[in-house]
């Protein structure tokens, strides 16, 4: 079954014009599932290649980490020849991904209408900050801006803390996942109905969808969510507690687990306290409850508490740093980490396609700029003489053969 998953898109051609994170992750996931993904970027590389630190042999780890399982072609889309080649690439494409500001692809003659004229079955996914229509459609935006404007930042941190953002680009990532889901659904719809479509996917809408529970709660009550730090706003105790040597996360709001926790900490009086008699009460009086519980937890090390909590079926975990995470046996057994030799950066370590692991899953390093320009153009029927002329005119970028990945 898993082999089928990782090869399910082997006959699908994707042309990926996107840059930075959201669109490239979408293209990467399609490549992970077997699609032939052609990454189109400018002669000097797409914007994401300049994002850092960190760097690995002067290459952006951010960019490298979101572009595996793609072939790369470098085109100057401002040139007539570059645009002609781009249209040829899209003529038989199943999927096109682009993440320019609304209107850019239309000005280049590479928009959905232009592609659909010769390829009515194309699924054309436009990823933007605020969508293709609406008051803000032409505003630029990046992950942090979207976290701010969608209300996400207003809920992060403690009640008296400054605005915080999720340090991973969570708006980009959820947009990538929802773009991928939408494309897969459209591919299935095309199989049934024979037509493609234009998908309008915005970081703004996707980040609102990410906040489904909290936004639904506000819409139901009119109450603005409070900052709760590590705690879940809907259950208690369900938060991080300080121990003698670190922090542990404990979720004991289920009645049986709440009783077990009070017994473990030798606090039977809490079960009779009217403030803590049920989950709504514990949420309402969370601060007082937290102090009482932490007075016990802080007396011993995390290694003392975790096995005792587990023995009583109380949900718990250490609050791990990445160094601790990657040192665990379960992380090593998960199969999530992959290693890829890349032309410029050497051996890359990154999370792979994490729906379990499979030796037949595609695993190709992210391309260098223009690494596959020659082979892609030859597939389109261009001769080496024509390709050399295009390169001399500055319409394409070709990486020398000897520098390509083996």
Secondary structure in CASP SS format (residue, H / E / C, confidence):
PFRMAT SS
TARGET T0000
AUTHOR 0000-0000-0000
METHOD secondary structure of the structure
MODEL  1
X C 1.00
X H 1.00
X H 1.00
X H 1.00
X H 1.00
X H 1.00
X C 1.00
X C 1.00
X C 1.00
X C 1.00
X C 1.00
X C 1.00
X E 1.00
X E 1.00
X E 1.00
X E 1.00
X C 1.00
X C 1.00
X C 1.00
X C 1.00
X C 1.00
X H 1.00
X H 1.00
X H 1.00
X H 1.00
X H 1.00
X H 1.00
X H 1.00
X H 1.00
X H 1.00
X H 1.00
X H 1.00
X C 1.00
X C 1.00
X C 1.00
X E 1.00
X E 1.00
X E 1.00
X E 1.00
X E 1.00
X E 1.00
X C 1.00
X C 1.00
X C 1.00
X C 1.00
X C 1.00
X H 1.00
X H 1.00
X H 1.00
X H 1.00
X C 1.00
X C 1.00
X C 1.00
X C 1.00
X E 1.00
X E 1.00
X C 1.00
X C 1.00
X E 1.00
X E 1.00
X H 1.00
X H 1.00
X H 1.00
X H 1.00
X H 1.00
X C 1.00
X C 1.00
X C 1.00
X C 1.00
X C 1.00
X E 1.00
X E 1.00
X E 1.00
X E 1.00
X E 1.00
X C 1.00
X C 1.00
X C 1.00
X C 1.00
X H 1.00
X H 1.00
X H 1.00
X H 1.00
X H 1.00
X H 1.00
X H 1.00
X H 1.00
X H 1.00
X H 1.00
X H 1.00
X H 1.00
X C 1.00
X C 1.00
X C 1.00
X E 1.00
X E 1.00
X E 1.00
X E 1.00
X C 1.00
X C 1.00
X C 1.00
X C 1.00
X C 1.00
X H 1.00
X H 1.00
X H 1.00
X H 1.00
X C 1.00
X C 1.00
X C 1.00
X C 1.00
X H 1.00
X H 1.00
X H 1.00
X H 1.00
X H 1.00
X C 1.00
X C 1.00
X C 1.00
X C 1.00
X C 1.00
X C 1.00
X E 1.00
X E 1.00
X E 1.00
X E 1.00
X E 1.00
X E 1.00
X C 1.00
X C 1.00
X C 1.00
X C 1.00
X C 1.00
X C 1.00
X C 1.00
X C 1.00
X C 1.00
X C 1.00
X C 1.00
X C 1.00
X C 1.00
X C 1.00
X H 1.00
X H 1.00
X H 1.00
X H 1.00
X H 1.00
X H 1.00
X H 1.00
X C 1.00
X C 1.00
X C 1.00
X H 1.00
X H 1.00
X H 1.00
X C 1.00
X C 1.00
X C 1.00
X C 1.00
X C 1.00
X C 1.00
X C 1.00
X C 1.00
X C 1.00
X C 1.00
X C 1.00
X C 1.00
X C 1.00
X C 1.00
X H 1.00
X H 1.00
X H 1.00
X H 1.00
X H 1.00
X H 1.00
X H 1.00
X H 1.00
X H 1.00
X H 1.00
X H 1.00
X H 1.00
X H 1.00
X H 1.00
X H 1.00
X H 1.00
X H 1.00
X H 1.00
X H 1.00
X H 1.00
X H 1.00
X H 1.00
X H 1.00
X H 1.00
X C 1.00
X C 1.00
X C 1.00
X E 1.00
X E 1.00
X E 1.00
X E 1.00
X E 1.00
X E 1.00
X H 1.00
X H 1.00
X H 1.00
X H 1.00
X H 1.00
X H 1.00
X H 1.00
X H 1.00
X C 1.00
X H 1.00
X H 1.00
X H 1.00
X H 1.00
X H 1.00
X H 1.00
X H 1.00
X H 1.00
X H 1.00
X H 1.00
X C 1.00
X C 1.00
X C 1.00
X C 1.00
X C 1.00
X C 1.00
X C 1.00
X C 1.00
X C 1.00
X C 1.00
X C 1.00
X C 1.00
X C 1.00
X C 1.00
X C 1.00
X C 1.00
X E 1.00
X E 1.00
X E 1.00
X E 1.00
X E 1.00
X C 1.00
X C 1.00
X C 1.00
X C 1.00
X E 1.00
X E 1.00
X E 1.00
X E 1.00
X E 1.00
X C 1.00
X C 1.00
X C 1.00
X H 1.00
X H 1.00
X H 1.00
X H 1.00
X H 1.00
X H 1.00
X H 1.00
X H 1.00
X H 1.00
X H 1.00
X C 1.00
X C 1.00
X C 1.00
X H 1.00
X H 1.00
X H 1.00
X H 1.00
X C 1.00
X C 1.00
X H 1.00
X H 1.00
X H 1.00
X C 1.00
X C 1.00
X H 1.00
X H 1.00
X H 1.00
X H 1.00
X H 1.00
X H 1.00
X C 1.00
X H 1.00
X H 1.00
X H 1.00
X H 1.00
X H 1.00
X H 1.00
X H 1.00
X H 1.00
X H 1.00
X H 1.00
X H 1.00
X H 1.00
X C 1.00
X C 1.00
X C 1.00
X C 1.00
X H 1.00
X H 1.00
X H 1.00
X H 1.00
X H 1.00
X H 1.00
X H 1.00
X H 1.00
X H 1.00
X H 1.00
X C 1.00
X C 1.00
X C 1.00
X E 1.00
X E 1.00
X E 1.00
X E 1.00
X C 1.00
X C 1.00
X C 1.00
X H 1.00
X H 1.00
X H 1.00
X H 1.00
X C 1.00
X C 1.00
X C 1.00
X H 1.00
X H 1.00
X H 1.00
X H 1.00
X H 1.00
X H 1.00
X C 1.00
X C 1.00
X E 1.00
X E 1.00
X E 1.00
X E 1.00
X E 1.00
X E 1.00
X C 1.00
X C 1.00
X C 1.00
X E 1.00
X E 1.00
X E 1.00
X E 1.00
X E 1.00
X E 1.00
X C 1.00
X C 1.00
X C 1.00
X C 1.00
X C 1.00
X C 1.00
X C 1.00
X C 1.00
X C 1.00
X C 1.00
X C 1.00
X C 1.00
X C 1.00
X C 1.00
X C 1.00
X C 1.00
X C 1.00
X C 1.00
X C 1.00
X C 1.00
X C 1.00
X H 1.00
X H 1.00
X H 1.00
X H 1.00
X H 1.00
X H 1.00
X H 1.00
X C 1.00
X C 1.00
X C 1.00
X C 1.00
X H 1.00
X H 1.00
X H 1.00
X H 1.00
X H 1.00
X H 1.00
X H 1.00
X H 1.00
X H 1.00
X C 1.00
X C 1.00
X C 1.00
X E 1.00
X E 1.00
X C 1.00
X C 1.00
X C 1.00
X H 1.00
X H 1.00
X H 1.00
X C 1.00
X C 1.00
X C 1.00
END
